Amino acid sequence: MAERYVMSVDQGTNSTRCILFDHRGRLVSVAQREHRQHFPRPGWVEHDAVEIWQNLRRVVPEALSLAGVGTAQVAAIGLANQRETTVLWDRRTGAPLGRAIVWQDTRTAPLVEELLRHPGETFFLERCALPPSTYFSALRIRWLFDHVKGVEQRARDGEVLFGTMESWLLWNLTGGADGGLHLTDATNAGRTMLMNIHTLAWDDELLDFFGVPRPMLPEIRPSAERYGETRALLPGIPLTAALGDQQAALFGQTCFSPGEAKCTYGTGAFLLLNTGGEVVRSRHGLLTTVAYKIGDQPPAYALEGSIAVTGALVQWFRDRLGLIGSAPEIETLARTVEDNGGCYIVPAFSGLFAPHWRSDARGVIVGLTSYITKGHLARAVLEATGWQTREVVDAMNADFPVPLPQLKVDGGMTSDNLLMQFVADVLDVPVVRPMVAETVSLGAAYAAGLAAGYWPDLEVLRRNWHRAAQWLPGMDAERRETEYGDWKRAVERSLGWAGPPHTR
């Protein structure tokens, strides 16, 4: 009998990829396409949802072809997606009502300020465990209602659907305007500010507060469960999983026990710590989030530290400053110097996320002298990711009783040995990378395969995890704390830059 595989679709911030995995969790083939980033105004970030759907239509057959695999050999499909990115579309035609508003977009900042004043942070934390922030989807829906004529009434009339990217793709894969399933999972619904963190259901008080009509919302389902079958692209394949990309990475890193943590280094960086069945309320600027929900089992929760800009800083260094020709060159350039020369870069391009949550922050470079070369700047770019990771880990250690024993890492930036060594040095714990670096895709595949019976249990998935690389801390403790103090002073200088003049 022909070998069977699980297909994973990772719809990310920059690209959409399709990967096939085998029983041992090994990558068999991968196809990927980038989509355009639209920046119509300062702070605005948009994607074309139709372009993303068309890219998916291209990468799926490409991945099958590369592996020499037929449709019948696909046991199940799992989706992972960029979270919080908001798509509204016409239920009847399937056409989006304008471009998707991306998670990095900060146009809702004035609304955030209003919500912090009234009704205040506690109202939201008690219900959805999220503070008001430009990050979350409900504020984008409200913004679209307030700024696009007729959309709110059409939504109330049942003509408009809302979804994050997995909902949009699931709807299209299962028939679109011709009976497509309108679904989301608890990890994605939990990032809207509309889902009750305890019941995993849409919260009436939050819906009323934001004025979001229930008919436009997708049905909330477990992260791993049989949703239905594809009708477009690969007819008849079971769709059995959907997770937000960072929760998918936690799952792919097999962080199934409380106290296990991973950090994914991509455009931004996202550190998730499994807290088990307990909803741990952070007192130190982290988010409480659903880690995953498998079928009818109780949900697992996590603490999350979201860092807005990590890999994006390397891209800026390459594309906007032109100081390197390709991302990997930054390590070579950074190695031309021994240290940062006293220079620090705080990449608050769209404010600071965890643990600060300051939308008024903007990027700064401090410590510039005539001694500083582009090598020092390159090192400061990489070190910014290390110090931001340290801030988040400090917050996690303060919120959770078990100190972090090690950090599992994944994502594109983990190929940078200098950076990974620096992360181990500033955290003072081992940093480990698995054989399969594509843990977002692997996590979606694992969840889909579990729901489809392709893998029997979590223990089998644990046994699939193999270490590819490890970095052990080696920095002098005094130096670590001195430089961390300098980083904190640099962060202070980034605060209060954006906003009305009187607040600066």
TORMARLO-971959 format. One line per field, with one value per residue (C-alpha): residue number from 1; residue in one letter; x negated, y negated, z negated. Coordinates in steps of 0.2 Angstrom, whole numbers. Example, Ala and Ser with C-alpha at 12.3 -4.5 7.8 and 13.67 -1.06 7.14 Angstrom:
BEGIN
nr	(1; 2)
rest	(A; S)
x	(-62; -68)
y	(22; 5)
z	(-39; -36)
//
This chain:
BEGIN
nr	(1; 2; 3; 4; 5; 6; 7; 8; 9; 10; 11; 12; 13; 14; 15; 16; 17; 18; 19; 20; 21; 22; 23; 24; 25; 26; 27; 28; 29; 30; 31; 32; 33; 34; 35; 36; 37; 38; 39; 40; 41; 42; 43; 44; 45; 46; 47; 48; 49; 50; 51; 52; 53; 54; 55; 56; 57; 58; 59; 60; 61; 62; 63; 64; 65; 66; 67; 68; 69; 70; 71; 72; 73; 74; 75; 76; 77; 78; 79; 80; 81; 82; 83; 84; 85; 86; 87; 88; 89; 90; 91; 92; 93; 94; 95; 96; 97; 98; 99; 100; 101; 102; 103; 104; 105; 106; 107; 108; 109; 110; 111; 112; 113; 114; 115; 116; 117; 118; 119; 120; 121; 122; 123; 124; 125; 126; 127; 128; 129; 130; 131; 132; 133; 134; 135; 136; 137; 138; 139; 140; 141; 142; 143; 144; 145; 146; 147; 148; 149; 150; 151; 152; 153; 154; 155; 156; 157; 158; 159; 160; 161; 162; 163; 164; 165; 166; 167; 168; 169; 170; 171; 172; 173; 174; 175; 176; 177; 178; 179; 180; 181; 182; 183; 184; 185; 186; 187; 188; 189; 190; 191; 192; 193; 194; 195; 196; 197; 198; 199; 200; 201; 202; 203; 204; 205; 206; 207; 208; 209; 210; 211; 212; 213; 214; 215; 216; 217; 218; 219; 220; 221; 222; 223; 224; 225; 226; 227; 228; 229; 230; 231; 232; 233; 234; 235; 236; 237; 238; 239; 240; 241; 242; 243; 244; 245; 246; 247; 248; 249; 250; 251; 252; 253; 254; 255; 256; 257; 258; 259; 260; 261; 262; 263; 264; 265; 266; 267; 268; 269; 270; 271; 272; 273; 274; 275; 276; 277; 278; 279; 280; 281; 282; 283; 284; 285; 286; 287; 288; 289; 290; 291; 292; 293; 294; 295; 296; 297; 298; 299; 300; 301; 302; 303; 304; 305; 306; 307; 308; 309; 310; 311; 312; 313; 314; 315; 316; 317; 318; 319; 320; 321; 322; 323; 324; 325; 326; 327; 328; 329; 330; 331; 332; 333; 334; 335; 336; 337; 338; 339; 340; 341; 342; 343; 344; 345; 346; 347; 348; 349; 350; 351; 352; 353; 354; 355; 356; 357; 358; 359; 360; 361; 362; 363; 364; 365; 366; 367; 368; 369; 370; 371; 372; 373; 374; 375; 376; 377; 378; 379; 380; 381; 382; 383; 384; 385; 386; 387; 388; 389; 390; 391; 392; 393; 394; 395; 396; 397; 398; 399; 400; 401; 402; 403; 404; 405; 406; 407; 408; 409; 410; 411; 412; 413; 414; 415; 416; 417; 418; 419; 420; 421; 422; 423; 424; 425; 426; 427; 428; 429; 430; 431; 432; 433; 434; 435; 436; 437; 438; 439; 440; 441; 442; 443; 444; 445; 446; 447; 448; 449; 450; 451; 452; 453; 454; 455; 456; 457; 458; 459; 460; 461; 462; 463; 464; 465; 466; 467; 468; 469; 470; 471; 472; 473; 474; 475; 476; 477; 478; 479; 480; 481; 482; 483; 484; 485; 486; 487; 488; 489; 490; 491; 492; 493; 494; 495; 496; 497; 498; 499; 500; 501; 502; 503; 504)
rest	(M; A; E; R; Y; V; M; S; V; D; Q; G; T; N; S; T; R; C; I; L; F; D; H; R; G; R; L; V; S; V; A; Q; R; E; H; R; Q; H; F; P; R; P; G; W; V; E; H; D; A; V; E; I; W; Q; N; L; R; R; V; V; P; E; A; L; S; L; A; G; V; G; T; A; Q; V; A; A; I; G; L; A; N; Q; R; E; T; T; V; L; W; D; R; R; T; G; A; P; L; G; R; A; I; V; W; Q; D; T; R; T; A; P; L; V; E; E; L; L; R; H; P; G; E; T; F; F; L; E; R; C; A; L; P; P; S; T; Y; F; S; A; L; R; I; R; W; L; F; D; H; V; K; G; V; E; Q; R; A; R; D; G; E; V; L; F; G; T; M; E; S; W; L; L; W; N; L; T; G; G; A; D; G; G; L; H; L; T; D; A; T; N; A; G; R; T; M; L; M; N; I; H; T; L; A; W; D; D; E; L; L; D; F; F; G; V; P; R; P; M; L; P; E; I; R; P; S; A; E; R; Y; G; E; T; R; A; L; L; P; G; I; P; L; T; A; A; L; G; D; Q; Q; A; A; L; F; G; Q; T; C; F; S; P; G; E; A; K; C; T; Y; G; T; G; A; F; L; L; L; N; T; G; G; E; V; V; R; S; R; H; G; L; L; T; T; V; A; Y; K; I; G; D; Q; P; P; A; Y; A; L; E; G; S; I; A; V; T; G; A; L; V; Q; W; F; R; D; R; L; G; L; I; G; S; A; P; E; I; E; T; L; A; R; T; V; E; D; N; G; G; C; Y; I; V; P; A; F; S; G; L; F; A; P; H; W; R; S; D; A; R; G; V; I; V; G; L; T; S; Y; I; T; K; G; H; L; A; R; A; V; L; E; A; T; G; W; Q; T; R; E; V; V; D; A; M; N; A; D; F; P; V; P; L; P; Q; L; K; V; D; G; G; M; T; S; D; N; L; L; M; Q; F; V; A; D; V; L; D; V; P; V; V; R; P; M; V; A; E; T; V; S; L; G; A; A; Y; A; A; G; L; A; A; G; Y; W; P; D; L; E; V; L; R; R; N; W; H; R; A; A; Q; W; L; P; G; M; D; A; E; R; R; E; T; E; Y; G; D; W; K; R; A; V; E; R; S; L; G; W; A; G; P; P; H; T; R)
x	(0; -6; -14; -2; -6; 1; 2; -1; 3; -6; 1; -11; -14; -26; -21; -10; -18; -12; -23; -20; -26; -28; -25; -41; -37; -50; -48; -45; -42; -39; -32; -31; -25; -27; -13; -14; -15; -4; -9; 4; 0; -12; -7; 5; 1; 12; 13; 23; 34; 38; 19; 16; 30; 23; 5; 12; 20; 3; -8; 3; 1; -17; -21; -12; -21; -38; -35; -27; -12; 6; 21; 27; 11; 15; 22; 27; 24; 20; 19; 8; 10; 4; 15; 26; 25; 43; 53; 71; 79; 96; 105; 114; 100; 85; 76; 66; 72; 55; 38; 35; 29; 13; 8; -6; 6; 7; 22; 33; 21; 33; 47; 35; 32; 51; 53; 39; 48; 65; 70; 52; 41; 49; 66; 57; 44; 58; 67; 54; 38; 32; 28; 33; 20; 19; 14; 31; 45; 61; 53; 50; 68; 74; 62; 69; 87; 83; 73; 81; 99; 112; 101; 109; 127; 122; 114; 130; 140; 130; 121; 103; 92; 77; 62; 44; 34; 38; 56; 54; 45; 56; 71; 64; 57; 74; 84; 83; 99; 107; 109; 91; 89; 86; 75; 61; 52; 50; 32; 37; 54; 45; 35; 50; 55; 72; 70; 72; 55; 64; 79; 71; 87; 90; 94; 110; 104; 89; 99; 111; 97; 88; 105; 100; 115; 114; 120; 103; 93; 86; 91; 77; 71; 57; 39; 39; 55; 63; 71; 76; 69; 61; 71; 59; 41; 40; 58; 62; 47; 52; 48; 44; 34; 32; 21; 13; -5; -13; -2; -6; -24; -22; -13; -26; -40; -30; -29; -14; -19; -17; -33; -39; -42; -47; -52; -49; -60; -52; -46; -43; -47; -34; -38; -25; -25; -13; -4; 7; 26; 23; 27; 12; 16; 0; -5; -21; -15; -12; 4; 14; 19; 26; 12; 23; 38; 38; 56; 66; 52; 50; 40; 22; 17; 1; -8; -14; -27; -25; -39; -34; -51; -65; -68; -59; -74; -86; -75; -75; -94; -94; -80; -79; -97; -105; -119; -118; -113; -104; -98; -112; -125; -121; -130; -146; -145; -142; -157; -169; -168; -170; -155; -142; -153; -141; -127; -109; -95; -77; -66; -50; -44; -25; -27; -33; -23; -27; -31; -29; -13; -18; -10; -18; -36; -46; -63; -79; -98; -108; -126; -132; -149; -162; -169; -153; -154; -141; -148; -143; -126; -124; -128; -116; -102; -105; -107; -90; -82; -92; -88; -69; -69; -77; -63; -50; -58; -60; -42; -38; -49; -40; -22; -25; -32; -44; -59; -63; -75; -79; -72; -67; -69; -63; -60; -72; -83; -89; -101; -111; -123; -129; -112; -107; -123; -119; -101; -108; -121; -108; -95; -108; -99; -103; -95; -90; -84; -75; -79; -64; -65; -48; -39; -24; -20; -24; -13; 2; -2; -3; 14; 21; 13; 19; 37; 37; 29; 13; 3; 11; 6; -6; -19; -23; -25; -37; -48; -48; -57; -76; -89; -99; -109; -112; -119; -125; -127; -145; -144; -151; -137; -143; -144; -127; -118; -128; -123; -105; -105; -111; -97; -84; -90; -89; -71; -66; -72; -60; -45; -33; -39; -23; -6; -1; -15; -9; -11; -29)
y	(0; -17; -28; -41; -59; -73; -90; -106; -123; -137; -154; -166; -185; -185; -169; -154; -137; -119; -105; -86; -76; -57; -46; -51; -69; -71; -85; -76; -91; -110; -123; -141; -158; -175; -188; -207; -218; -234; -249; -262; -274; -275; -261; -253; -235; -226; -209; -204; -189; -184; -184; -173; -160; -160; -156; -142; -135; -135; -128; -113; -104; -110; -101; -85; -85; -88; -73; -62; -60; -58; -66; -49; -48; -63; -57; -74; -93; -105; -124; -136; -154; -172; -177; -192; -197; -202; -198; -203; -196; -195; -179; -178; -182; -177; -193; -202; -219; -227; -221; -211; -221; -213; -210; -222; -237; -251; -261; -256; -265; -279; -266; -257; -274; -276; -258; -260; -275; -267; -254; -250; -235; -224; -223; -214; -204; -196; -190; -187; -188; -201; -219; -233; -233; -237; -218; -211; -208; -215; -233; -230; -225; -240; -252; -245; -247; -265; -270; -260; -265; -252; -238; -237; -237; -223; -213; -215; -209; -193; -198; -200; -186; -189; -178; -177; -168; -150; -154; -162; -148; -134; -143; -143; -125; -118; -127; -146; -154; -137; -131; -133; -130; -146; -140; -145; -136; -141; -147; -159; -164; -168; -182; -192; -200; -192; -175; -171; -163; -151; -145; -145; -153; -170; -182; -191; -206; -208; -207; -220; -231; -231; -230; -214; -205; -186; -180; -187; -176; -159; -144; -140; -122; -112; -114; -96; -88; -83; -99; -92; -88; -99; -103; -114; -110; -92; -86; -74; -76; -78; -95; -90; -104; -123; -133; -150; -149; -151; -138; -127; -129; -125; -109; -105; -107; -94; -106; -96; -98; -113; -123; -118; -133; -138; -154; -156; -168; -175; -192; -195; -183; -173; -164; -153; -143; -129; -132; -116; -117; -133; -150; -160; -178; -188; -202; -206; -211; -193; -187; -172; -162; -145; -134; -120; -110; -92; -85; -84; -85; -100; -115; -118; -136; -146; -162; -171; -185; -193; -203; -213; -215; -203; -196; -212; -222; -212; -215; -233; -233; -224; -233; -250; -254; -242; -238; -219; -210; -195; -191; -178; -191; -200; -186; -188; -207; -206; -194; -208; -216; -209; -217; -231; -245; -252; -254; -247; -247; -246; -241; -249; -252; -250; -252; -239; -222; -211; -215; -234; -236; -254; -259; -276; -269; -271; -264; -272; -269; -274; -275; -281; -287; -290; -273; -264; -254; -245; -229; -236; -240; -223; -216; -228; -222; -204; -208; -217; -200; -193; -207; -207; -188; -191; -203; -191; -176; -187; -191; -172; -167; -180; -174; -155; -145; -134; -144; -141; -126; -127; -136; -127; -138; -137; -149; -157; -166; -150; -147; -162; -154; -170; -175; -159; -159; -177; -171; -157; -169; -182; -170; -159; -143; -131; -135; -120; -118; -103; -93; -100; -119; -121; -118; -129; -118; -102; -107; -109; -92; -84; -91; -86; -68; -65; -70; -59; -44; -45; -46; -38; -49; -63; -51; -46; -64; -67; -53; -61; -76; -76; -89; -96; -110; -116; -132; -133; -149; -156; -175; -182; -186; -203; -208; -201; -211; -227; -226; -221; -237; -247; -239; -244; -262; -261; -255; -270; -282; -274; -277; -292; -296; -294; -303; -321; -333; -335; -317; -316)
z	(0; 4; -10; -17; -22; -32; -23; -32; -26; -35; -30; -37; -37; -22; -13; -12; -12; -10; -17; -17; -33; -35; -50; -58; -57; -43; -30; -13; -2; -3; 9; 4; 11; 4; 5; 6; -9; -7; -17; -12; -27; -41; -53; -41; -35; -24; -14; 1; -5; 13; 18; 2; 8; 25; 18; 9; 25; 32; 18; 14; 31; 31; 14; 20; 37; 28; 17; 32; 21; 27; 18; 11; 1; -9; -26; -32; -31; -45; -44; -54; -51; -55; -70; -72; -54; -50; -34; -30; -15; -6; -11; 6; 18; 7; 12; -2; -7; -4; -10; -26; -40; -47; -65; -64; -59; -72; -65; -80; -92; -96; -100; -112; -122; -123; -130; -143; -149; -149; -153; -158; -156; -170; -160; -146; -156; -166; -151; -137; -146; -134; -137; -124; -111; -92; -91; -92; -79; -87; -86; -68; -65; -75; -65; -48; -55; -59; -43; -29; -25; -26; -32; -50; -43; -31; -44; -55; -40; -39; -22; -29; -37; -48; -50; -53; -39; -44; -43; -26; -19; -27; -20; -2; -4; -8; 5; 2; 7; 12; -6; -13; -32; -42; -57; -68; -82; -100; -98; -85; -92; -108; -100; -94; -111; -108; -115; -134; -139; -152; -141; -124; -117; -110; -125; -124; -134; -123; -107; -114; -119; -102; -93; -83; -77; -81; -63; -55; -67; -63; -74; -87; -86; -94; -87; -82; -76; -60; -53; -36; -19; -5; 10; 19; 24; 17; 16; 2; -10; -28; -36; -54; -62; -63; -75; -76; -70; -87; -96; -81; -85; -103; -97; -84; -98; -108; -123; -130; -149; -160; -161; -143; -132; -114; -105; -86; -78; -62; -57; -76; -90; -100; -116; -123; -140; -143; -159; -157; -162; -172; -166; -173; -174; -170; -182; -171; -154; -146; -137; -143; -128; -123; -119; -110; -112; -106; -102; -118; -130; -141; -134; -138; -141; -139; -144; -128; -126; -109; -102; -87; -78; -77; -59; -53; -59; -49; -34; -37; -39; -22; -12; -19; -24; -11; -23; -18; -2; -10; -28; -32; -28; -45; -55; -45; -46; -65; -68; -61; -78; -96; -104; -100; -104; -116; -103; -106; -94; -101; -86; -92; -74; -78; -97; -109; -113; -128; -142; -139; -128; -123; -107; -109; -108; -92; -86; -93; -91; -106; -110; -93; -93; -78; -83; -78; -61; -51; -60; -77; -70; -63; -80; -89; -77; -82; -101; -100; -98; -112; -125; -120; -123; -140; -145; -141; -150; -165; -165; -163; -178; -188; -183; -183; -198; -188; -181; -163; -162; -143; -128; -112; -97; -79; -64; -51; -63; -72; -58; -65; -77; -84; -88; -96; -107; -112; -117; -128; -135; -140; -147; -156; -150; -136; -119; -109; -91; -84; -68; -59; -60; -52; -68; -64; -49; -59; -74; -62; -54; -71; -77; -60; -61; -79; -74; -59; -68; -58; -75; -90; -104; -111; -116; -98; -94; -108; -102; -85; -92; -90; -94; -80; -89; -106; -113; -131; -141; -142; -146; -162; -174; -178; -160; -156; -170; -165; -147; -151; -162; -146; -136; -148; -148; -129; -130; -141; -128; -115; -125; -123; -106; -96; -100; -103; -107; -125; -129; -123)
//
